Each structure stands twice: as C-alpha cells, then as structure tokens.
Amino acid sequence: MAARAIWKGCIEFGSISVPIKLYSAVQEKGVHFRLLDRRTKKPVKQRMIRPDSGDVVEHAETKRAVELDRRNLVILDEEDIEKVDPPASRDIEILHFYKPEVITHQWFERPYWVGPDGNTKAYFALAAALAKEEREGLARWVMRKKEYFGALRPEGDHLMLVTLRNAEEVVDPASISLPAGRDLSAKEISMAKSLIAAMEGELDMSEYKDEYRARVLEFVEAKAAGKVIRFPKAKEKAASDSDLTAVLQRSLAAAKGERASA
C-alpha cells in the first residue's frame, strides 16, 4: 500500500516557496495487550473518577489546569487555551542553513519523509543543492496546533524533516558528574582499537528487529492453535573482570573467531 501524506505545506526561504507533503518515516510496531476482567474475561474500560468519592467523571465534565505547586492550580478554559495556541500556518520557515555535525543526536525526535506537492523541479533542486553544499536547514512550522523545530536534510535524491527537541529538554553533558578513573595504558588503548577494527563490518539495519514482539506473537499464535512452545532461557553473563587487559583480550579473541567463522 502506498504511503499516505499526513500534512501539506510549503518550505519557505528567501523568495523561494517549495510545496511539499509530509509522510511518516516510522511506524509503531509494539505489542499492545488488552486488559480483561479476570472473572468474565471481557475487556475493561478506563474511567476517570473522583479520588474522594470514587464517582465516575465524564470527559465533558472535566477542565484542564496547570500545577503551580502542591497546593495551587491555575484552571484554564478552552478559550484560554485557544488564546495561546500558535497561529495556524502551512509554511515551513527555514531559519538558518548549517553543517550537519552542528546538531547532534540527542536533539533528534521523529523523522518524516518530505515529498513534492506538484512542483517537482523546485523540490529536487532543493534536495540536490543541500546535498552538494553539505548543508541542512533549521526549520520552524506549526502542525495541528503545535509549533515544531526541525532539521531539513537531504537523503539521497529526496528530503527528510526530523523534528527536534526544544532546548529545555536536552541535558547538557557538562551537568553530568562522571567518576574519575585511572589513565589507560598504551597497550589497553591499542587493544581497544584492534577490537573495534575486528568488529567493523557492513551494517544492515533490516537485521535488527523487535525480538520480544516476535516471541510474543509466536507464542500467541501457538497458544491460539493449542500448541505448547518453550523459549530457551537467557544465558547468564559471567561476573565482570576488573582486569581491563584480560577483558579486552577475551573480547578480541571472540571477535576474531566470529569473523573467521563468517
């Protein structure tokens, strides 16, 4: 089935406007369990209740509030919330162009494929220009009443837009207290480099799948068919060795053995 666009807009910078469509680049594939009544085996529903009386509160009877502290809440009406909603727009404004290494991985949140919406010449020209200049664009746009910042980047001949976390959400590594350790010896560094080289190879991301989900689905299908299925127990890891050189030697030998067998 062909992917369906989830949103339409225009990439704007200078006097240039490029009509585009956004497509989800990822899709959730987790296992979703239904909650049942233990006695009747029928699905149960989640309801909102008053903590003091246990009475059910319907959604239409609720209001939203922001907690200032443990004793004070500020209640907001729908009109209040509408006042602070960002103005609706279909423009994706490019604020800056920058080198890809400027924004590091902890900023990235959710990727979207960007496709042309009519003017394919302008779309592919923009993708080619970004790839040739090795640049990305810092974008800002409003989608479904929420403001986003994102990285517009070339992927092959096409474009991708990755939403970015806001500055207050990203932890500065300088704020992390790291334990002090001894200096590594030249031998340990050399062995670590050899281990990395021995484990280097072609990366095929299609090999890395959700093994837990696969086991659950296999078990469910078997149980539905009246079969019994047993999975092997996870192997217990041996106690860690405090001798870094010994650990590196074993790891290096194992990596070389795996490469030889492959």
Residue pairs with C-beta under 8 A, 6 or more apart in sequence:
3 23
3 24
3 113
4 23
5 21
5 22
5 23
5 115
5 117
6 22
6 23
6 24
6 112
7 21
7 22
7 143
7 144
8 19
8 20
8 21
8 22
8 90
8 117
9 19
9 20
9 22
9 89
9 90
9 91
9 92
9 141
9 143
10 17
10 18
10 19
10 20
10 90
10 91
10 92
11 17
11 18
11 20
11 92
11 94
11 114
11 126
11 139
11 152
12 18
12 91
12 92
12 93
12 94
13 93
13 94
13 137
16 122
16 126
17 122
18 116
18 119
18 122
18 123
18 126
19 116
19 117
19 118
19 119
19 122
19 123
20 92
20 114
20 115
20 116
20 117
20 123
20 159
21 114
21 115
21 116
21 117
22 112
22 113
22 114
22 115
22 143
22 161
23 112
23 113
23 114
23 115
24 112
24 113
25 110
25 111
25 112
25 113
25 160
26 110
26 111
29 210
29 213
30 210
30 213
31 212
31 213
31 216
31 217
34 43
35 43
35 44
36 42
36 43
36 44
37 43
37 44
47 56
48 56
48 57
48 58
48 59
48 62
49 55
49 56
49 57
50 57
63 75
63 76
63 77
64 75
64 76
64 81
65 73
65 74
65 75
65 76
66 73
66 74
66 76
67 73
68 74
85 145
86 142
86 145
86 146
86 147
87 142
88 142
88 145
89 141
89 142
91 141
92 139
92 140
92 141
92 150
92 152
92 161
93 139
93 140
93 141
94 137
94 138
94 139
94 152
95 137
95 138
95 139
95 140
96 137
96 138
97 133
97 135
97 136
97 137
97 138
98 135
98 136
98 137
98 138
99 134
99 135
99 136
100 134
100 135
100 136
100 153
103 136
103 138
103 151
103 164
106 165
106 170
106 171
107 151
107 164
107 165
107 170
108 151
108 162
108 163
108 164
108 165
109 162
109 163
109 164
109 165
110 162
110 163
111 160
111 161
111 162
111 163
112 160
112 161
112 162
112 163
113 155
113 158
113 159
113 160
114 152
114 158
114 159
114 160
114 161
115 123
115 158
116 122
116 123
116 124
123 159
124 157
126 159
127 154
127 157
127 158
127 159
128 154
128 157
130 136
130 137
130 152
130 153
130 154
130 159
131 154
136 151
136 152
136 153
136 154
137 151
137 152
137 153
138 149
138 150
138 151
138 152
139 148
139 149
139 150
139 151
139 152
139 161
140 147
140 148
140 149
140 150
141 147
141 148
141 150
142 148
148 163
148 164
149 163
149 164
149 166
150 161
150 162
150 163
150 164
151 161
151 162
151 164
152 159
152 160
152 161
153 159
153 160
153 161
153 162
154 160
184 192
184 244
185 245
187 245
188 244
188 245
188 248
191 245
191 248
191 249
191 252
192 248
194 252
195 248
195 251
195 252
195 255
198 252
198 255
198 256
198 259
199 255
201 259
215 231
218 229
219 229
219 231
222 228
222 229
223 229
240 247
241 247
241 250
